[in-house]
Amino acid sequence: MPKKGKEKDETALGLKLSPRLLEILAKLQEIELEDFEMNVGDLEIWIQPGTVATPVAAPGVAPPKMALPGLKAKPTQLLEAEFIPPVETYSGKVVEVKLGATKSEGGTRGKSLVIGGETAPAFYSFERTMPNPPVVTMDVFDMKVPLAKAVKMHVKEVLEDPAAWAKLAVEKFGADMITVHLISIDPLLKNASPQEAVKTVEQVAQAVDVPLVIGGCGDPVKDADVFEAVAETFAGERFLMSSITRDMDIERCAKFVKKYGHAALSFTPMDLNLARELNRILYDFLPKEDIVMDLTTAALGYGLDYAFTNMERARLAALMGDPELAHPMSSGTTNAWAAREAWLEMTPEWEPREMRGPLWEVTTALTLLLAGVDLFMMMHPAAVKTLKDITRELLSGNTGSGDKLVEWVSMKI
C-alpha cells in the first residue's frame, strides 16, 4: 500500500521525528545531537537567488559597506605572546680539534684555529653559545684543472701557481685556511713524487700563514706515501691530512699523523656505522682531539637532503652521548660544482651562470651549516663571503624585527 506524501518524505530523508521533538525544535530553533552520524551519497546544496539583498546606492553616492556575518576587522599588529624556549641539556659534547700551530706552539702559522666543542645543536643560542665558529678553507690545486667559468674568472691568473692562488684566497677572499689539493700525485695523471708534493706545500706554507689542509688524489697507497712525507717535513704544524679512508693502511697513517703532530680527516661515504667503525680503529692510535669527520657532502642537486640528514643525525647522536661521532664535521662543499646545474649554460630563466653557480654552492653550505658542520671546503669567493656574513649574523645575538613579518605576503625582494 503506498505511503502518504509526508511519511514518504521523512522516510526518504531517513528521519522519523516525533511530534514532541518537533515542538521543542520549533521553540528553540536549534537542536544538538550527540554521537550523530550521517551517510551522504550525492549531496547538492541549493542557494535561492535573491536571498541576500544588495543595497543600491543613489546616483553620485558611494554604496554602503556591508558587514558580513563573522567578518572581523583587519589586524593592525601581531598578537603579543610570551615564548619560553624549550631549553634542553645534553649529556654529550663534541671534542675540540686545533688546526695550525703558531711559533709558540711549535709551528710557523700566524694563527691556529679551534673547531668543535659544541654542547647543543647548531645556533641554539637560547640553550648554549657556540664555543668556536665554523671556518672556511678555500681550495687550491697544484696543477691546472678545468673549472667552471664562474670560478675561473676570479682565479684565472693564478691557476698554475698554487702559492699565488693561496695568497689571493687569504688576502682577497678572506679564507680562514687553505686546502692544497695535490692531484698531480695521481698515478693516472702526472704521478708526481712525494718530494715534489712537499715542495708545493712548502711554497704555499711560505706564501700564507694560515693553517693548511693537505688533500690527496684518492689513491690509497700514493696518498699515504705523500701524507707521510708532508707530515714529517712539517712536523708540529697541525696540518689536517685529507683524508684517511677505510681502504688505506689506517694504522700506518694514524701513527705518522700522531708522531709528527698533525690531525686526520676521517672520511666515510654517508654511513654513520662506517664512520663509527673507522673512528674506532683510529682511536687505537690517535687521541680523539686529532680527528675530524667527513661524512660526505651530497650537494644541492646531488642529494643534499641525504647529506643534511646524515650530518644532523651524527651531531644529535654526539650530543646524546655517542663518543664515536663526537667529532667536528667537515664538508666538501665544492661538490656543489659537480652538479651540472651549477655551471651549465641553460635557458634564460636560469641565467646568469655567474650568480647561479655561487648560489648553488652557498645553498649547500648554509643547509649543512644548520646541520652542525664546523669546517667548509669552498671555492667561489662570493659563496665564501655570503656564508661568513650569515654565520657572523647568526652568532651576533641580534634579533629580527617582527614588524617586517606582518606584510610578508606582499613583501618584494
C-alpha positions as a Markdown table, in Angstrom:
| # | Residue | x | y | z |
|---|---|---|---|---|
| 1 | Met | 0.0 | 0.0 | 0.0 |
| 2 | Pro | 1.6 | 3.4 | -1.0 |
| 3 | Lys | 2.7 | 5.7 | 1.8 |
| 4 | Lys | 1.3 | 9.1 | 2.3 |
| 5 | Gly | 3.3 | 12.1 | 1.0 |
| 6 | Lys | 4.6 | 13.4 | 4.3 |
| 7 | Glu | 5.6 | 9.9 | 5.6 |
| 8 | Lys | 7.3 | 9.2 | 2.3 |
| 9 | Asp | 9.4 | 12.4 | 2.5 |
| 10 | Glu | 10.5 | 11.6 | 6.0 |
| 11 | Thr | 11.5 | 8.0 | 5.1 |
| 12 | Ala | 13.4 | 9.3 | 2.1 |
| 13 | Leu | 15.5 | 11.6 | 4.4 |
| 14 | Gly | 16.0 | 8.8 | 6.9 |
| 15 | Leu | 14.2 | 11.0 | 9.6 |
| 16 | Lys | 11.3 | 9.9 | 11.8 |
| 17 | Leu | 10.8 | 12.8 | 14.2 |
| 18 | Ser | 8.2 | 12.6 | 17.0 |
| 19 | Pro | 5.6 | 15.5 | 17.3 |
| 20 | Arg | 7.1 | 16.3 | 20.8 |
| 21 | Leu | 10.6 | 16.7 | 19.3 |
| 22 | Leu | 9.3 | 18.9 | 16.5 |
| 23 | Glu | 7.5 | 21.1 | 19.1 |
| 24 | Ile | 10.8 | 21.5 | 21.1 |
| 25 | Leu | 12.7 | 22.3 | 17.9 |
| 26 | Ala | 10.2 | 24.9 | 16.9 |
| 27 | Lys | 10.6 | 26.7 | 20.3 |
| 28 | Leu | 14.4 | 26.6 | 20.5 |
| 29 | Gln | 15.2 | 27.0 | 16.8 |
| 30 | Glu | 18.2 | 24.7 | 17.2 |
| 31 | Ile | 19.0 | 21.1 | 18.1 |
| 32 | Glu | 22.2 | 19.4 | 19.4 |
| 33 | Leu | 22.8 | 15.8 | 18.6 |
| 34 | Glu | 25.3 | 13.5 | 20.3 |
| 35 | Asp | 27.0 | 10.6 | 18.6 |
| 36 | Phe | 25.4 | 11.6 | 15.3 |
| 37 | Glu | 26.4 | 10.0 | 12.0 |
| 38 | Met | 25.1 | 10.8 | 8.6 |
| 39 | Asn | 25.9 | 8.8 | 5.4 |
| 40 | Val | 25.7 | 11.1 | 2.4 |
| 41 | Gly | 25.9 | 9.9 | -1.2 |
| 42 | Asp | 25.5 | 12.7 | -3.7 |
| 43 | Leu | 25.0 | 16.0 | -1.8 |
| 44 | Glu | 23.6 | 19.1 | -3.6 |
| 45 | Ile | 23.3 | 22.5 | -1.9 |
| 46 | Trp | 20.8 | 24.9 | -3.5 |
| 47 | Ile | 21.1 | 28.6 | -2.7 |
| 48 | Gln | 18.0 | 30.5 | -3.7 |
| 49 | Pro | 18.8 | 33.6 | -5.7 |
| 50 | Gly | 17.9 | 36.9 | -4.2 |
| 51 | Thr | 18.1 | 35.8 | -0.5 |
| 52 | Val | 20.8 | 38.5 | 0.1 |
| 53 | Ala | 19.6 | 41.9 | -0.7 |
| 54 | Thr | 22.3 | 44.1 | -2.3 |
| 55 | Pro | 21.7 | 47.8 | -1.4 |
| 56 | Val | 21.6 | 50.1 | -4.4 |
| 57 | Ala | 23.2 | 53.5 | -3.9 |
| 58 | Ala | 21.7 | 56.7 | -5.3 |
| 59 | Pro | 23.5 | 58.3 | -8.2 |
| 60 | Gly | 26.7 | 60.0 | -7.0 |
| 61 | Val | 26.6 | 58.3 | -3.6 |
| 62 | Ala | 29.1 | 55.6 | -2.7 |
| 63 | Pro | 27.4 | 52.3 | -1.8 |
| 64 | Pro | 27.5 | 51.5 | 1.9 |
| 65 | Lys | 30.0 | 48.9 | 3.1 |
| 66 | Met | 28.4 | 45.7 | 4.0 |
| 67 | Ala | 29.3 | 44.0 | 7.3 |
| 68 | Leu | 29.3 | 40.3 | 6.5 |
| 69 | Pro | 28.5 | 37.9 | 9.4 |
| 70 | Gly | 31.7 | 36.7 | 11.1 |
| 71 | Leu | 34.0 | 39.1 | 9.3 |
| 72 | Lys | 36.4 | 40.8 | 11.7 |
| 73 | Ala | 38.4 | 43.9 | 11.2 |
| 74 | Lys | 41.9 | 43.6 | 9.6 |
| 75 | Pro | 44.6 | 43.1 | 12.2 |
| 76 | Thr | 46.9 | 46.0 | 12.6 |
| 77 | Gln | 49.6 | 44.4 | 14.7 |
| 78 | Leu | 50.8 | 41.0 | 15.8 |
| 79 | Leu | 49.3 | 39.5 | 18.9 |
| 80 | Glu | 51.8 | 39.6 | 21.8 |
| 81 | Ala | 52.5 | 36.3 | 23.4 |
| 82 | Glu | 55.3 | 35.1 | 25.7 |
| 83 | Phe | 57.6 | 32.5 | 24.2 |
| 84 | Ile | 59.8 | 30.4 | 26.5 |
| 85 | Pro | 62.3 | 28.4 | 24.5 |
| 86 | Pro | 62.4 | 24.7 | 25.5 |
| 87 | Val | 65.9 | 24.5 | 26.9 |
| 88 | Glu | 67.4 | 21.1 | 26.9 |
| 89 | Thr | 70.6 | 19.7 | 28.5 |
| 90 | Tyr | 72.7 | 17.2 | 26.6 |
| 91 | Ser | 75.0 | 14.6 | 28.1 |
| 92 | Gly | 77.5 | 14.6 | 25.2 |
| 93 | Lys | 80.0 | 17.1 | 23.9 |
| 94 | Val | 81.8 | 17.4 | 20.5 |
| 95 | Val | 85.6 | 17.3 | 21.0 |
| 96 | Glu | 87.6 | 20.3 | 20.1 |
| 97 | Val | 90.3 | 20.0 | 17.5 |
| 98 | Lys | 93.0 | 22.6 | 17.0 |
| 99 | Leu | 94.3 | 23.2 | 13.4 |
| 100 | Gly | 97.5 | 25.0 | 12.8 |
| 101 | Ala | 100.3 | 25.8 | 15.3 |
| 102 | Thr | 101.9 | 29.2 | 15.9 |
| 103 | Lys | 105.6 | 29.6 | 16.7 |
| 104 | Ser | 104.9 | 29.4 | 20.5 |
| 105 | Glu | 103.0 | 26.1 | 19.8 |
| 106 | Gly | 105.8 | 24.6 | 17.8 |
| 107 | Gly | 104.8 | 25.6 | 14.3 |
| 108 | Thr | 105.1 | 28.6 | 11.9 |
| 109 | Arg | 101.5 | 29.6 | 11.4 |
| 110 | Gly | 100.3 | 33.1 | 12.2 |
| 111 | Lys | 97.3 | 31.7 | 14.0 |
| 112 | Ser | 95.7 | 28.5 | 15.0 |
| 113 | Leu | 92.0 | 27.7 | 14.8 |
| 114 | Val | 89.9 | 25.5 | 17.1 |
| 115 | Ile | 86.7 | 23.8 | 15.8 |
| 116 | Gly | 84.1 | 21.7 | 17.6 |
| 117 | Gly | 83.3 | 21.8 | 21.3 |
| 118 | Glu | 79.5 | 22.1 | 20.8 |
| 119 | Thr | 77.2 | 21.1 | 23.7 |
| 120 | Ala | 73.9 | 22.0 | 21.8 |
| 121 | Pro | 72.7 | 21.9 | 18.2 |
| 122 | Ala | 74.0 | 24.4 | 15.8 |
| 123 | Phe | 73.0 | 28.0 | 16.6 |
| 124 | Tyr | 70.7 | 27.0 | 19.5 |
| 125 | Ser | 71.9 | 30.1 | 21.3 |
| 126 | Phe | 69.0 | 30.0 | 23.7 |
| 127 | Glu | 70.5 | 26.8 | 25.1 |
| 128 | Arg | 74.3 | 27.2 | 24.7 |
| 129 | Thr | 76.5 | 29.6 | 22.8 |
| 130 | Met | 78.8 | 28.0 | 20.2 |
| 131 | Pro | 82.3 | 28.0 | 21.6 |
| 132 | Asn | 84.0 | 28.1 | 18.2 |
| 133 | Pro | 82.6 | 29.5 | 15.0 |
| 134 | Pro | 82.7 | 27.4 | 11.8 |
| 135 | Val | 85.7 | 28.1 | 9.5 |
| 136 | Val | 86.2 | 28.2 | 5.7 |
| 137 | Thr | 89.1 | 26.7 | 3.8 |
| 138 | Met | 89.4 | 27.5 | 0.1 |
| 139 | Asp | 90.6 | 25.1 | -2.5 |
| 140 | Val | 93.9 | 25.4 | -4.3 |
| 141 | Phe | 95.2 | 22.9 | -6.8 |
| 142 | Asp | 98.8 | 22.0 | -7.6 |
| 143 | Met | 98.2 | 21.8 | -11.3 |
| 144 | Lys | 95.9 | 23.4 | -13.8 |
| 145 | Val | 92.4 | 21.9 | -13.7 |
| 146 | Pro | 89.1 | 22.6 | -15.5 |
| 147 | Leu | 87.0 | 24.9 | -13.5 |
| 148 | Ala | 83.5 | 26.4 | -14.0 |
| 149 | Lys | 83.6 | 29.8 | -15.7 |
| 150 | Ala | 82.1 | 31.5 | -12.7 |
| 151 | Val | 85.0 | 30.3 | -10.6 |
| 152 | Lys | 87.8 | 30.6 | -13.2 |
| 153 | Met | 87.1 | 34.3 | -13.8 |
| 154 | His | 88.3 | 35.0 | -10.3 |
| 155 | Val | 91.5 | 32.9 | -10.3 |
| 156 | Lys | 92.5 | 32.6 | -13.9 |
| 157 | Glu | 95.8 | 34.4 | -13.4 |
| 158 | Val | 97.0 | 32.1 | -10.7 |
| 159 | Leu | 95.7 | 28.7 | -11.9 |
| 160 | Glu | 99.2 | 27.3 | -12.4 |
| 161 | Asp | 100.7 | 28.9 | -9.2 |
| 162 | Pro | 99.3 | 27.3 | -6.0 |
| 163 | Ala | 101.2 | 29.7 | -3.8 |
| 164 | Ala | 99.8 | 32.8 | -5.5 |
| 165 | Trp | 96.4 | 31.2 | -5.6 |
| 166 | Ala | 96.6 | 30.6 | -1.8 |
| 167 | Lys | 97.7 | 34.2 | -1.2 |
| 168 | Leu | 94.8 | 35.5 | -3.3 |
| 169 | Ala | 92.3 | 33.3 | -1.4 |
| 170 | Val | 93.5 | 34.5 | 2.0 |
| 171 | Glu | 94.2 | 38.2 | 1.4 |
| 172 | Lys | 91.3 | 39.0 | -1.1 |
| 173 | Phe | 88.7 | 36.4 | -0.5 |
| 174 | Gly | 89.0 | 36.0 | 3.3 |
| 175 | Ala | 89.8 | 32.3 | 3.6 |
| 176 | Asp | 90.5 | 31.1 | 7.2 |
| 177 | Met | 92.5 | 28.1 | 5.9 |
| 178 | Ile | 93.8 | 26.8 | 2.6 |
| 179 | Thr | 93.3 | 23.3 | 1.2 |
| 180 | Val | 96.2 | 22.2 | -1.1 |
| 181 | His | 94.9 | 19.6 | -3.4 |
| 182 | Leu | 97.9 | 17.5 | -4.5 |
| 183 | Ile | 96.2 | 15.9 | -7.5 |
| 184 | Ser | 99.4 | 15.8 | -9.6 |
| 185 | Ile | 100.5 | 12.8 | -7.5 |
| 186 | Asp | 97.8 | 10.7 | -9.0 |
| 187 | Pro | 99.4 | 7.7 | -10.9 |
| 188 | Leu | 96.9 | 8.3 | -13.7 |
| 189 | Leu | 97.9 | 11.9 | -14.1 |
| 190 | Lys | 101.4 | 13.2 | -13.6 |
| 191 | Asn | 102.3 | 10.7 | -10.9 |
| 192 | Ala | 104.3 | 13.4 | -9.1 |
| 193 | Ser | 106.6 | 12.1 | -6.3 |
| 194 | Pro | 106.1 | 12.8 | -2.6 |
| 195 | Gln | 109.2 | 15.1 | -2.7 |
| 196 | Glu | 107.5 | 17.2 | -5.4 |
| 197 | Ala | 104.4 | 17.4 | -3.3 |
| 198 | Val | 106.4 | 18.5 | -0.3 |
| 199 | Lys | 107.9 | 21.4 | -2.4 |
| 200 | Thr | 104.4 | 22.5 | -3.4 |
| 201 | Val | 103.2 | 22.5 | 0.2 |
| 202 | Glu | 106.3 | 24.4 | 1.2 |
| 203 | Gln | 105.6 | 27.1 | -1.4 |
| 204 | Val | 102.1 | 27.5 | -0.1 |
| 205 | Ala | 103.2 | 27.5 | 3.5 |
| 206 | Gln | 105.6 | 30.3 | 2.8 |
| 207 | Ala | 103.0 | 32.3 | 0.9 |
| 208 | Val | 100.4 | 32.3 | 3.7 |
| 209 | Asp | 100.5 | 31.8 | 7.4 |
| 210 | Val | 97.0 | 30.2 | 7.9 |
| 211 | Pro | 96.5 | 26.5 | 8.8 |
| 212 | Leu | 96.6 | 24.1 | 5.9 |
| 213 | Val | 94.6 | 21.1 | 4.8 |
| 214 | Ile | 96.6 | 18.6 | 2.7 |
| 215 | Gly | 94.5 | 16.9 | 0.1 |
| 216 | Gly | 95.4 | 13.8 | -1.7 |
| 217 | Cys | 94.4 | 12.3 | -5.1 |
| 218 | Gly | 92.3 | 9.4 | -3.9 |
| 219 | Asp | 94.8 | 6.6 | -4.5 |
| 220 | Pro | 95.1 | 4.9 | -1.1 |
| 221 | Val | 98.7 | 3.9 | -1.5 |
| 222 | Lys | 100.1 | 7.1 | -3.0 |
| 223 | Asp | 98.1 | 9.3 | -0.6 |
| 224 | Ala | 99.7 | 7.5 | 2.4 |
| 225 | Asp | 103.2 | 8.0 | 1.0 |
| 226 | Val | 102.6 | 11.7 | 0.3 |
| 227 | Phe | 100.9 | 12.4 | 3.6 |
| 228 | Glu | 103.8 | 10.8 | 5.5 |
| 229 | Ala | 106.4 | 12.8 | 3.6 |
| 230 | Val | 104.5 | 16.1 | 4.2 |
| 231 | Ala | 103.8 | 15.2 | 7.9 |
| 232 | Glu | 107.5 | 14.6 | 8.5 |
| 233 | Thr | 108.7 | 17.7 | 6.7 |
| 234 | Phe | 106.2 | 19.9 | 8.5 |
| 235 | Ala | 106.3 | 18.3 | 11.9 |
| 236 | Gly | 104.4 | 20.2 | 14.6 |
| 237 | Glu | 102.4 | 22.4 | 12.2 |
| 238 | Arg | 99.0 | 20.7 | 12.9 |
| 239 | Phe | 98.0 | 20.3 | 9.3 |
| 240 | Leu | 94.8 | 18.4 | 8.5 |
| 241 | Met | 95.6 | 15.3 | 6.4 |
| 242 | Ser | 92.6 | 14.9 | 4.0 |
| 243 | Ser | 91.8 | 12.2 | 4.2 |
| 244 | Ile | 92.2 | 8.8 | 5.9 |
| 245 | Thr | 89.8 | 6.2 | 4.5 |
| 246 | Arg | 88.9 | 2.6 | 5.2 |
| 247 | Asp | 90.8 | 1.3 | 2.2 |
| 248 | Met | 94.1 | 2.8 | 3.4 |
| 249 | Asp | 96.7 | 1.4 | 5.8 |
| 250 | Ile | 94.9 | 3.1 | 8.7 |
| 251 | Glu | 97.4 | 2.1 | 11.4 |
| 252 | Arg | 100.4 | 3.4 | 9.4 |
| 253 | Cys | 98.6 | 6.7 | 8.6 |
| 254 | Ala | 97.4 | 7.2 | 12.2 |
| 255 | Lys | 100.8 | 6.6 | 13.6 |
| 256 | Phe | 102.7 | 9.2 | 11.5 |
| 257 | Val | 99.9 | 11.7 | 12.0 |
| 258 | Lys | 100.4 | 11.4 | 15.7 |
| 259 | Lys | 104.2 | 11.2 | 15.6 |
| 260 | Tyr | 104.6 | 14.4 | 13.7 |
| 261 | Gly | 101.8 | 16.4 | 15.4 |
| 262 | His | 99.0 | 16.7 | 12.9 |
| 263 | Ala | 95.3 | 15.9 | 12.6 |
| 264 | Ala | 93.4 | 13.4 | 10.5 |
| 265 | Leu | 90.3 | 13.8 | 8.4 |
| 266 | Ser | 88.3 | 10.6 | 8.8 |
| 267 | Phe | 86.3 | 10.1 | 5.6 |
| 268 | Thr | 83.4 | 7.7 | 5.1 |
| 269 | Pro | 80.7 | 7.6 | 2.4 |
| 270 | Met | 77.5 | 8.7 | 4.1 |
| 271 | Asp | 77.0 | 5.9 | 6.5 |
| 272 | Leu | 77.2 | 6.5 | 10.3 |
| 273 | Asn | 78.1 | 2.9 | 11.1 |
| 274 | Leu | 81.1 | 3.1 | 8.8 |
| 275 | Ala | 82.1 | 6.4 | 10.4 |
| 276 | Arg | 81.9 | 4.8 | 13.8 |
| 277 | Glu | 83.9 | 1.8 | 12.6 |
| 278 | Leu | 86.7 | 4.0 | 11.1 |
| 279 | Asn | 86.9 | 6.2 | 14.2 |
| 280 | Arg | 87.0 | 3.2 | 16.4 |
| 281 | Ile | 90.1 | 1.9 | 14.6 |
| 282 | Leu | 91.7 | 5.4 | 14.7 |
| 283 | Tyr | 91.2 | 5.5 | 18.5 |
| 284 | Asp | 93.8 | 2.8 | 18.9 |
| 285 | Phe | 96.5 | 5.1 | 17.6 |
| 286 | Leu | 95.2 | 8.7 | 17.8 |
| 287 | Pro | 93.6 | 10.8 | 20.5 |
| 288 | Lys | 90.1 | 12.0 | 19.8 |
| 289 | Glu | 91.4 | 15.6 | 19.7 |
| 290 | Asp | 93.2 | 14.8 | 16.5 |
| 291 | Ile | 90.2 | 13.6 | 14.4 |
| 292 | Val | 87.8 | 15.5 | 12.2 |
| 293 | Met | 84.9 | 13.6 | 10.4 |
| 294 | Asp | 83.9 | 14.0 | 6.8 |
| 295 | Leu | 80.6 | 12.1 | 6.3 |
| 296 | Thr | 80.5 | 13.0 | 2.5 |
| 297 | Thr | 78.7 | 16.0 | 1.1 |
| 298 | Ala | 76.0 | 15.3 | -1.5 |
| 299 | Ala | 75.5 | 18.8 | -2.7 |
| 300 | Leu | 72.4 | 20.6 | -4.0 |
| 301 | Gly | 71.2 | 18.6 | -7.0 |
| 302 | Tyr | 73.1 | 15.6 | -5.8 |
| 303 | Gly | 71.0 | 14.6 | -2.8 |
| 304 | Leu | 71.6 | 17.4 | -0.3 |
| 305 | Asp | 68.7 | 16.2 | 1.9 |
| 306 | Tyr | 70.6 | 12.9 | 2.5 |
| 307 | Ala | 73.8 | 14.8 | 3.5 |
| 308 | Phe | 71.9 | 17.1 | 5.8 |
| 309 | Thr | 70.0 | 14.2 | 7.5 |
| 310 | Asn | 73.2 | 12.2 | 7.9 |
| 311 | Met | 75.2 | 15.1 | 9.4 |
| 312 | Glu | 72.3 | 16.1 | 11.7 |
| 313 | Arg | 71.9 | 12.6 | 12.9 |
| 314 | Ala | 75.6 | 12.4 | 13.7 |
| 315 | Arg | 75.6 | 15.7 | 15.6 |
| 316 | Leu | 72.5 | 14.8 | 17.6 |
| 317 | Ala | 74.0 | 11.4 | 18.4 |
| 318 | Ala | 77.1 | 13.1 | 19.6 |
| 319 | Leu | 75.2 | 15.4 | 21.9 |
| 320 | Met | 73.2 | 12.5 | 23.3 |
| 321 | Gly | 76.5 | 10.7 | 24.3 |
| 322 | Asp | 77.7 | 8.7 | 21.3 |
| 323 | Pro | 81.5 | 9.1 | 21.7 |
| 324 | Glu | 82.3 | 7.7 | 18.2 |
| 325 | Leu | 80.5 | 10.5 | 16.5 |
| 326 | Ala | 81.5 | 13.3 | 18.8 |
| 327 | His | 83.9 | 14.9 | 16.4 |
| 328 | Pro | 83.8 | 18.2 | 14.4 |
| 329 | Met | 82.4 | 17.7 | 10.9 |
| 330 | Ser | 83.9 | 18.8 | 7.6 |
| 331 | Ser | 82.0 | 19.4 | 4.4 |
| 332 | Gly | 83.4 | 19.2 | 0.9 |
| 333 | Thr | 81.0 | 22.0 | -0.2 |
| 334 | Thr | 82.8 | 22.4 | -3.5 |
| 335 | Asn | 81.0 | 19.2 | -4.6 |
| 336 | Ala | 78.2 | 21.6 | -5.5 |
| 337 | Trp | 80.1 | 22.4 | -8.7 |
| 338 | Ala | 79.8 | 18.8 | -9.8 |
| 339 | Ala | 76.1 | 19.4 | -10.3 |
| 340 | Arg | 75.8 | 20.5 | -13.9 |
| 341 | Glu | 73.0 | 23.0 | -12.9 |
| 342 | Ala | 75.7 | 25.0 | -11.1 |
| 343 | Trp | 77.7 | 25.7 | -14.3 |
| 344 | Leu | 75.9 | 24.5 | -17.4 |
| 345 | Glu | 74.5 | 27.1 | -19.9 |
| 346 | Met | 70.8 | 26.9 | -19.6 |
| 347 | Thr | 67.6 | 28.6 | -20.7 |
| 348 | Pro | 67.2 | 32.3 | -19.9 |
| 349 | Glu | 65.1 | 31.8 | -16.7 |
| 350 | Trp | 68.2 | 30.0 | -15.2 |
| 351 | Glu | 70.7 | 32.7 | -16.1 |
| 352 | Pro | 73.1 | 34.3 | -15.3 |
| 353 | Arg | 75.5 | 31.5 | -14.5 |
| 354 | Glu | 77.8 | 33.9 | -12.7 |
| 355 | Met | 75.2 | 34.1 | -10.0 |
| 356 | Arg | 73.6 | 30.6 | -10.3 |
| 357 | Gly | 76.9 | 28.8 | -9.5 |
| 358 | Pro | 77.7 | 30.7 | -6.3 |
| 359 | Leu | 74.1 | 30.3 | -5.2 |
| 360 | Trp | 74.4 | 26.6 | -5.8 |
| 361 | Glu | 77.5 | 26.4 | -3.6 |
| 362 | Val | 76.2 | 28.7 | -0.8 |
| 363 | Thr | 72.8 | 27.0 | -0.6 |
| 364 | Thr | 74.7 | 23.7 | 0.0 |
| 365 | Ala | 76.9 | 25.4 | 2.6 |
| 366 | Leu | 74.0 | 27.1 | 4.5 |
| 367 | Thr | 72.0 | 23.9 | 4.6 |
| 368 | Leu | 74.9 | 22.0 | 6.2 |
| 369 | Leu | 75.7 | 24.9 | 8.5 |
| 370 | Leu | 72.4 | 24.3 | 10.2 |
| 371 | Ala | 73.2 | 20.6 | 10.5 |
| 372 | Gly | 76.3 | 21.4 | 12.5 |
| 373 | Val | 79.3 | 21.5 | 10.1 |
| 374 | Asp | 82.4 | 23.1 | 11.5 |
| 375 | Leu | 84.7 | 23.2 | 8.5 |
| 376 | Phe | 83.7 | 24.2 | 5.0 |
| 377 | Met | 85.9 | 23.4 | 2.0 |
| 378 | Met | 84.8 | 26.0 | -0.6 |
| 379 | Met | 85.8 | 27.6 | -3.9 |
| 380 | His | 83.8 | 30.7 | -5.1 |
| 381 | Pro | 84.6 | 34.0 | -3.3 |
| 382 | Ala | 81.0 | 35.2 | -3.3 |
| 383 | Ala | 79.8 | 32.0 | -1.7 |
| 384 | Val | 82.5 | 32.2 | 0.9 |
| 385 | Lys | 81.6 | 35.8 | 1.8 |
| 386 | Thr | 77.9 | 35.0 | 2.0 |
| 387 | Leu | 78.5 | 32.1 | 4.3 |
| 388 | Lys | 80.8 | 34.1 | 6.6 |
| 389 | Asp | 78.4 | 37.0 | 6.7 |
| 390 | Ile | 75.4 | 34.9 | 7.6 |
| 391 | Thr | 77.3 | 32.9 | 10.2 |
| 392 | Arg | 78.5 | 36.2 | 11.8 |
| 393 | Glu | 74.9 | 37.4 | 11.9 |
| 394 | Leu | 73.6 | 34.2 | 13.4 |
| 395 | Leu | 76.3 | 34.3 | 16.1 |
| 396 | Ser | 75.8 | 38.0 | 16.9 |
| 397 | Gly | 72.8 | 37.6 | 19.1 |
| 398 | Asn | 70.8 | 40.2 | 17.2 |
| 399 | Thr | 67.0 | 39.7 | 16.9 |
| 400 | Gly | 64.9 | 40.2 | 13.9 |
| 401 | Ser | 62.1 | 42.9 | 13.5 |
| 402 | Gly | 58.6 | 41.5 | 14.0 |
| 403 | Asp | 57.2 | 44.5 | 12.1 |
| 404 | Lys | 58.5 | 43.2 | 8.8 |
| 405 | Leu | 56.7 | 39.9 | 9.3 |
| 406 | Val | 53.2 | 41.5 | 9.2 |
| 407 | Glu | 53.3 | 42.2 | 5.4 |
| 408 | Trp | 55.2 | 39.1 | 4.4 |
| 409 | Val | 52.7 | 38.1 | 1.8 |
| 410 | Ser | 53.2 | 41.3 | -0.2 |
| 411 | Met | 57.0 | 41.6 | 0.5 |
| 412 | Lys | 59.1 | 42.2 | -2.5 |
| 413 | Ile | 62.8 | 41.1 | -2.5 |
